[in-house]
Amino acid sequence: FIYWNLNPESGISLILAGGVFKDDAMGSFDWGWSADVEGTFGAYSDWMLKLSGHVIDSFRQYSEESFGAVAASVSITRRF
């Protein structure tokens, strides 16, 4: 886990992880990795923006039992 503080209201975090995982399409556990990046802007303001991206993948060559996913999200919060 790494966090870069851009200013008192904004920052970017990076999380890297490795380990074993399994889903119902895989015959056995397999090694894999994941990476998550999240930016928070305006944490103490009336408006807050969160941007995030996520990647997870197995070390296997692409086959019926390999796994990979990519996701992204945008969130805007208005405080009253």
C-alpha positions in Angstrom: 0.0 0.0 0.0 1.3 3.4 -1.0 -0.4 6.8 -0.5 0.7 10.1 -2.2 -0.7 13.1 -0.4 -1.2 15.7 -3.2 -2.5 18.4 -0.8 -4.6 18.4 2.4 -7.8 17.4 0.5 -6.4 15.1 -2.3 -4.4 12.0 -2.6 -3.7 8.9 -4.7 -3.4 5.4 -3.3 -1.9 2.3 -4.9 -2.4 -1.2 -3.6 -0.5 -4.2 -5.0 -1.2 -7.7 -3.9 -0.2 -11.2 -4.8 -1.5 -14.6 -3.7 -3.6 -17.6 -4.6 -7.2 -17.5 -5.7 -9.8 -19.7 -7.3 -13.2 -19.2 -8.9 -15.8 -21.8 -9.9 -14.4 -22.1 -13.4 -10.9 -23.0 -12.2 -10.1 -26.6 -11.3 -7.5 -25.7 -8.6 -6.0 -22.7 -6.8 -3.6 -20.6 -8.8 -1.2 -17.8 -8.2 -2.3 -14.3 -9.2 -1.9 -10.6 -8.6 -4.0 -7.5 -8.3 -3.5 -3.7 -8.5 -5.9 -1.0 -7.3 -5.4 2.7 -7.8 -7.7 5.3 -6.3 -7.7 9.1 -6.4 -9.6 11.2 -3.9 -10.1 14.9 -4.6 -11.9 17.3 -2.3 -12.0 15.0 0.8 -13.1 17.9 3.1 -15.0 20.0 0.5 -18.7 20.3 -0.4 -17.9 18.2 -3.5 -15.7 15.1 -3.5 -14.5 13.1 -6.5 -13.2 9.6 -6.4 -11.6 7.9 -9.4 -10.5 4.2 -9.2 -9.2 1.5 -11.4 -8.6 -2.2 -10.6 -6.8 -5.1 -12.3 -6.7 -8.7 -11.3 -5.0 -11.5 -13.3 -3.6 -15.0 -12.9 -0.1 -16.0 -13.9 -1.4 -18.7 -16.2 -1.3 -18.4 -20.0 -4.8 -17.5 -21.2 -6.9 -20.7 -21.3 -10.2 -21.9 -20.0 -8.8 -21.8 -16.4 -7.0 -18.4 -16.6 -8.6 -15.4 -14.9 -8.4 -11.7 -15.5 -10.6 -8.7 -14.9 -10.4 -4.9 -15.2 -12.8 -2.4 -13.6 -13.0 1.4 -13.2 -15.3 3.6 -11.3 -16.2 7.3 -10.8 -17.9 8.6 -7.7 -19.1 12.1 -6.9 -20.3 13.0 -3.4 -22.1 16.2 -2.5 -22.2 17.1 1.2 -24.9 19.3 2.6 
